[in-house]
């Protein structure tokens, strides 16, 4: 199952940096992660990145990865620098997505497959976008979260809505290649 939602700014209430920080802060939420937030978790994006990469959820960081990020501890600032460089601090500042496995496939042995899958997915659909992702192994359903900078590092273009349609199609293809089921397969099986 693939879910993606927007982190938006520029609506007059919050700046892009503040909104992105709030998104990161959300996924790093102390109540959800059972850890204390650091002093630099100034925005939602910071909380969300902290939540996604939480050691308690990722086997002490074993299942954390990224694309076009030099220092994971500085990921929010790196993403903001790209946005500032291209003058794209408003509107959607990040996407927070999740791919969840069916409970029958949620054995920890599939965590590595899920890491490979999301890295391949990002390289196909968003090859020039910064992304941080992590597999969470602490629930009944193994799942991976990803935080994607909406601004491309190469030319400053923002992702398009059509990319989300491609995301689902490529995700389904990669699931099959990695021996994992897709949502469509589950829907067909239920209807029989």
Short mmCIF file of the C-alpha atoms (twelve columns), coordinates in Angstrom:
data_MODEL
# 
_entry.id   MODEL 
# 
loop_
_atom_site.group_PDB 
_atom_site.id 
_atom_site.type_symbol 
_atom_site.label_atom_id 
_atom_site.label_alt_id 
_atom_site.label_comp_id 
_atom_site.label_asym_id 
_atom_site.label_seq_id 
_atom_site.Cartn_x 
_atom_site.Cartn_y 
_atom_site.Cartn_z 
_atom_site.pdbx_PDB_model_num 
ATOM 1   C CA . UNK A 1   0.000   0.000   0.000   1 
ATOM 2   C CA . UNK A 2   1.455   3.362   -0.984  1 
ATOM 3   C CA . UNK A 3   0.300   6.531   0.790   1 
ATOM 4   C CA . UNK A 4   1.641   10.021  0.114   1 
ATOM 5   C CA . UNK A 5   0.614   13.358  1.567   1 
ATOM 6   C CA . UNK A 6   1.749   16.933  1.006   1 
ATOM 7   C CA . UNK A 7   3.563   19.205  3.378   1 
ATOM 8   C CA . UNK A 8   2.456   22.680  2.233   1 
ATOM 9   C CA . UNK A 9   3.476   26.208  3.060   1 
ATOM 10  C CA . UNK A 10  2.908   29.688  1.729   1 
ATOM 11  C CA . UNK A 11  -0.718  29.803  2.758   1 
ATOM 12  C CA . UNK A 12  0.002   32.849  4.889   1 
ATOM 13  C CA . UNK A 13  0.153   30.918  8.141   1 
ATOM 14  C CA . UNK A 14  3.642   29.369  8.072   1 
ATOM 15  C CA . UNK A 15  6.807   29.802  6.035   1 
ATOM 16  C CA . UNK A 16  8.099   26.890  3.959   1 
ATOM 17  C CA . UNK A 17  10.933  26.249  6.399   1 
ATOM 18  C CA . UNK A 18  8.597   26.285  9.377   1 
ATOM 19  C CA . UNK A 19  6.086   23.978  7.649   1 
ATOM 20  C CA . UNK A 20  8.794   21.553  6.514   1 
ATOM 21  C CA . UNK A 21  10.199  21.598  10.017  1 
ATOM 22  C CA . UNK A 22  6.746   20.938  11.451  1 
ATOM 23  C CA . UNK A 23  6.364   17.916  9.145   1 
ATOM 24  C CA . UNK A 24  9.713   16.489  10.173  1 
ATOM 25  C CA . UNK A 25  8.943   17.264  13.804  1 
ATOM 26  C CA . UNK A 26  5.636   15.403  13.503  1 
ATOM 27  C CA . UNK A 27  7.228   12.113  12.539  1 
ATOM 28  C CA . UNK A 28  9.818   12.628  15.238  1 
ATOM 29  C CA . UNK A 29  7.098   13.335  17.802  1 
ATOM 30  C CA . UNK A 30  8.289   12.481  21.304  1 
ATOM 31  C CA . UNK A 31  5.002   10.759  22.160  1 
ATOM 32  C CA . UNK A 32  5.238   8.558   19.073  1 
ATOM 33  C CA . UNK A 33  8.955   7.877   19.334  1 
ATOM 34  C CA . UNK A 34  9.440   7.785   23.110  1 
ATOM 35  C CA . UNK A 35  12.548  9.930   22.837  1 
ATOM 36  C CA . UNK A 36  13.290  13.545  23.647  1 
ATOM 37  C CA . UNK A 37  13.407  15.941  20.739  1 
ATOM 38  C CA . UNK A 38  16.622  17.864  20.269  1 
ATOM 39  C CA . UNK A 39  16.909  21.638  20.418  1 
ATOM 40  C CA . UNK A 40  17.308  21.849  16.625  1 
ATOM 41  C CA . UNK A 41  13.952  20.237  15.874  1 
ATOM 42  C CA . UNK A 42  12.510  23.622  14.922  1 
ATOM 43  C CA . UNK A 43  10.042  22.578  12.264  1 
ATOM 44  C CA . UNK A 44  7.597   19.951  11.161  1 
ATOM 45  C CA . UNK A 45  10.003  18.521  8.589   1 
ATOM 46  C CA . UNK A 46  12.555  18.031  11.339  1 
ATOM 47  C CA . UNK A 47  10.018  16.152  13.469  1 
ATOM 48  C CA . UNK A 48  8.922   13.993  10.555  1 
ATOM 49  C CA . UNK A 49  12.506  13.074  9.664   1 
ATOM 50  C CA . UNK A 50  13.212  12.321  13.299  1 
ATOM 51  C CA . UNK A 51  10.127  10.091  13.466  1 
ATOM 52  C CA . UNK A 52  11.035  8.270   10.256  1 
ATOM 53  C CA . UNK A 53  14.627  7.590   11.326  1 
ATOM 54  C CA . UNK A 54  13.898  6.800   14.994  1 
ATOM 55  C CA . UNK A 55  16.283  4.137   16.332  1 
ATOM 56  C CA . UNK A 56  13.461  2.442   18.244  1 
ATOM 57  C CA . UNK A 57  11.614  1.816   14.968  1 
ATOM 58  C CA . UNK A 58  14.547  1.092   12.617  1 
ATOM 59  C CA . UNK A 59  16.646  -1.391  14.613  1 
ATOM 60  C CA . UNK A 60  18.969  1.358   15.855  1 
ATOM 61  C CA . UNK A 61  19.276  2.990   12.442  1 
ATOM 62  C CA . UNK A 62  20.031  -0.209  10.523  1 
ATOM 63  C CA . UNK A 63  17.088  0.410   8.188   1 
ATOM 64  C CA . UNK A 64  17.656  4.113   7.417   1 
ATOM 65  C CA . UNK A 65  18.717  5.360   4.004   1 
ATOM 66  C CA . UNK A 66  18.634  8.369   1.764   1 
ATOM 67  C CA . UNK A 67  19.315  9.842   -1.629  1 
ATOM 68  C CA . UNK A 68  21.203  13.080  -2.362  1 
ATOM 69  C CA . UNK A 69  21.730  13.673  1.377   1 
ATOM 70  C CA . UNK A 70  25.293  14.093  2.638   1 
ATOM 71  C CA . UNK A 71  24.636  14.078  6.397   1 
ATOM 72  C CA . UNK A 72  21.442  12.458  7.716   1 
ATOM 73  C CA . UNK A 73  21.671  14.521  10.901  1 
ATOM 74  C CA . UNK A 74  21.548  17.656  8.750   1 
ATOM 75  C CA . UNK A 75  18.946  16.460  6.208   1 
ATOM 76  C CA . UNK A 76  16.410  19.223  6.912   1 
ATOM 77  C CA . UNK A 77  19.017  21.957  6.411   1 
ATOM 78  C CA . UNK A 78  20.278  20.299  3.226   1 
ATOM 79  C CA . UNK A 79  16.736  20.191  1.843   1 
ATOM 80  C CA . UNK A 80  16.114  23.811  2.819   1 
ATOM 81  C CA . UNK A 81  19.370  24.891  1.153   1 
ATOM 82  C CA . UNK A 82  18.197  23.395  -2.154  1 
ATOM 83  C CA . UNK A 83  14.852  25.172  -1.813  1 
ATOM 84  C CA . UNK A 84  16.532  28.477  -0.973  1 
ATOM 85  C CA . UNK A 85  19.022  28.158  -3.844  1 
ATOM 86  C CA . UNK A 86  16.186  27.768  -6.360  1 
ATOM 87  C CA . UNK A 87  13.877  30.253  -4.584  1 
ATOM 88  C CA . UNK A 88  11.174  27.633  -3.958  1 
ATOM 89  C CA . UNK A 89  10.284  28.055  -0.287  1 
ATOM 90  C CA . UNK A 90  6.506   28.273  -0.766  1 
ATOM 91  C CA . UNK A 91  3.770   25.753  -1.515  1 
ATOM 92  C CA . UNK A 92  4.441   22.048  -1.090  1 
ATOM 93  C CA . UNK A 93  7.795   21.748  0.585   1 
ATOM 94  C CA . UNK A 94  7.960   17.987  1.138   1 
ATOM 95  C CA . UNK A 95  6.079   14.766  0.581   1 
ATOM 96  C CA . UNK A 96  5.750   12.209  3.354   1 
ATOM 97  C CA . UNK A 97  4.928   8.793   1.967   1 
ATOM 98  C CA . UNK A 98  4.642   5.272   3.254   1 
ATOM 99  C CA . UNK A 99  4.697   1.804   1.734   1 
ATOM 100 C CA . UNK A 100 3.226   -0.880  3.954   1 
ATOM 101 C CA . UNK A 101 3.456   -4.643  3.560   1 
ATOM 102 C CA . UNK A 102 0.632   -7.051  4.165   1 
ATOM 103 C CA . UNK A 103 0.763   -8.636  7.623   1 
ATOM 104 C CA . UNK A 104 1.662   -12.054 6.144   1 
ATOM 105 C CA . UNK A 105 4.722   -10.477 4.490   1 
ATOM 106 C CA . UNK A 106 5.750   -8.408  7.500   1 
ATOM 107 C CA . UNK A 107 8.515   -10.732 8.625   1 
ATOM 108 C CA . UNK A 108 11.662  -8.796  9.521   1 
ATOM 109 C CA . UNK A 109 13.519  -10.708 6.794   1 
ATOM 110 C CA . UNK A 110 11.664  -8.501  4.276   1 
ATOM 111 C CA . UNK A 111 13.042  -5.268  5.781   1 
ATOM 112 C CA . UNK A 112 16.060  -5.390  3.466   1 
ATOM 113 C CA . UNK A 113 13.793  -5.958  0.466   1 
ATOM 114 C CA . UNK A 114 11.760  -2.926  1.487   1 
ATOM 115 C CA . UNK A 115 14.929  -0.794  1.732   1 
ATOM 116 C CA . UNK A 116 15.981  -1.855  -1.769  1 
ATOM 117 C CA . UNK A 117 12.469  -1.314  -3.087  1 
ATOM 118 C CA . UNK A 118 12.143  2.270   -1.840  1 
ATOM 119 C CA . UNK A 119 15.641  3.195   -3.043  1 
ATOM 120 C CA . UNK A 120 14.828  1.832   -6.507  1 
ATOM 121 C CA . UNK A 121 11.426  3.544   -6.428  1 
ATOM 122 C CA . UNK A 122 12.977  6.933   -5.671  1 
ATOM 123 C CA . UNK A 123 15.704  6.458   -8.297  1 
ATOM 124 C CA . UNK A 124 13.064  5.773   -10.980 1 
ATOM 125 C CA . UNK A 125 10.313  8.247   -10.051 1 
ATOM 126 C CA . UNK A 126 12.298  11.019  -8.309  1 
ATOM 127 C CA . UNK A 127 15.933  10.503  -9.418  1 
ATOM 128 C CA . UNK A 128 17.055  14.070  -8.684  1 
ATOM 129 C CA . UNK A 129 15.169  14.711  -5.444  1 
ATOM 130 C CA . UNK A 130 16.538  14.491  -1.918  1 
ATOM 131 C CA . UNK A 131 14.907  11.749  0.096   1 
ATOM 132 C CA . UNK A 132 15.253  10.165  3.527   1 
ATOM 133 C CA . UNK A 133 13.585  6.810   4.157   1 
ATOM 134 C CA . UNK A 134 13.455  4.188   6.876   1 
ATOM 135 C CA . UNK A 135 11.831  0.809   7.424   1 
ATOM 136 C CA . UNK A 136 9.869   0.554   10.671  1 
ATOM 137 C CA . UNK A 137 10.036  -2.909  12.191  1 
ATOM 138 C CA . UNK A 138 8.187   -2.162  15.438  1 
ATOM 139 C CA . UNK A 139 4.614   -2.808  14.252  1 
ATOM 140 C CA . UNK A 140 2.614   -5.784  12.989  1 
ATOM 141 C CA . UNK A 141 2.907   -4.412  9.459   1 
ATOM 142 C CA . UNK A 142 6.420   -3.810  8.194   1 
ATOM 143 C CA . UNK A 143 6.438   -0.436  6.458   1 
ATOM 144 C CA . UNK A 144 8.777   2.194   5.119   1 
ATOM 145 C CA . UNK A 145 8.332   5.961   5.451   1 
ATOM 146 C CA . UNK A 146 9.960   8.430   3.085   1 
ATOM 147 C CA . UNK A 147 10.330  12.203  3.202   1 
ATOM 148 C CA . UNK A 148 10.945  13.725  -0.214  1 
ATOM 149 C CA . UNK A 149 12.070  17.268  -0.978  1 
ATOM 150 C CA . UNK A 150 9.655   18.551  -3.611  1 
ATOM 151 C CA . UNK A 151 12.454  20.526  -5.328  1 
ATOM 152 C CA . UNK A 152 14.803  18.743  -7.727  1 
ATOM 153 C CA . UNK A 153 18.520  19.240  -6.916  1 
ATOM 154 C CA . UNK A 154 19.550  19.430  -10.592 1 
ATOM 155 C CA . UNK A 155 17.364  22.195  -11.993 1 
ATOM 156 C CA . UNK A 156 14.982  23.307  -9.234  1 
ATOM 157 C CA . UNK A 157 11.839  21.889  -10.822 1 
ATOM 158 C CA . UNK A 158 9.157   20.737  -8.419  1 
ATOM 159 C CA . UNK A 159 7.550   17.320  -8.616  1 
ATOM 160 C CA . UNK A 160 4.282   17.070  -10.531 1 
ATOM 161 C CA . UNK A 161 0.986   15.393  -9.633  1 
ATOM 162 C CA . UNK A 162 1.552   12.938  -12.498 1 
ATOM 163 C CA . UNK A 163 4.609   11.656  -10.591 1 
ATOM 164 C CA . UNK A 164 2.282   10.240  -7.921  1 
ATOM 165 C CA . UNK A 165 0.467   8.141   -10.528 1 
ATOM 166 C CA . UNK A 166 3.817   6.852   -11.737 1 
ATOM 167 C CA . UNK A 167 4.826   6.182   -8.113  1 
ATOM 168 C CA . UNK A 168 1.996   3.661   -7.631  1 
ATOM 169 C CA . UNK A 169 2.677   1.908   -10.942 1 
ATOM 170 C CA . UNK A 170 6.433   1.629   -10.325 1 
ATOM 171 C CA . UNK A 171 5.849   0.581   -6.711  1 
ATOM 172 C CA . UNK A 172 3.593   -2.267  -7.857  1 
ATOM 173 C CA . UNK A 173 6.186   -3.393  -10.422 1 
ATOM 174 C CA . UNK A 174 8.991   -3.323  -7.860  1 
ATOM 175 C CA . UNK A 175 6.900   -5.201  -5.291  1 
ATOM 176 C CA . UNK A 176 6.427   -8.002  -7.806  1 
ATOM 177 C CA . UNK A 177 10.149  -8.002  -8.655  1 
ATOM 178 C CA . UNK A 178 10.980  -8.308  -4.932  1 
ATOM 179 C CA . UNK A 179 8.428   -11.082 -4.389  1 
ATOM 180 C CA . UNK A 180 5.965   -8.895  -2.477  1 
ATOM 181 C CA . UNK A 181 2.236   -8.543  -3.112  1 
ATOM 182 C CA . UNK A 182 0.525   -5.393  -4.339  1 
ATOM 183 C CA . UNK A 183 -2.688  -3.764  -3.205  1 
ATOM 184 C CA . UNK A 184 -4.360  -4.690  -6.488  1 
ATOM 185 C CA . UNK A 185 -3.471  -8.367  -5.985  1 
ATOM 186 C CA . UNK A 186 -5.040  -8.260  -2.512  1 
ATOM 187 C CA . UNK A 187 -8.214  -6.633  -3.873  1 
ATOM 188 C CA . UNK A 188 -8.520  -9.308  -6.590  1 
ATOM 189 C CA . UNK A 189 -7.985  -12.115 -4.052  1 
ATOM 190 C CA . UNK A 190 -10.723 -10.692 -1.762  1 
ATOM 191 C CA . UNK A 191 -13.228 -10.500 -4.624  1 
ATOM 192 C CA . UNK A 192 -12.881 -14.218 -5.470  1 
# 
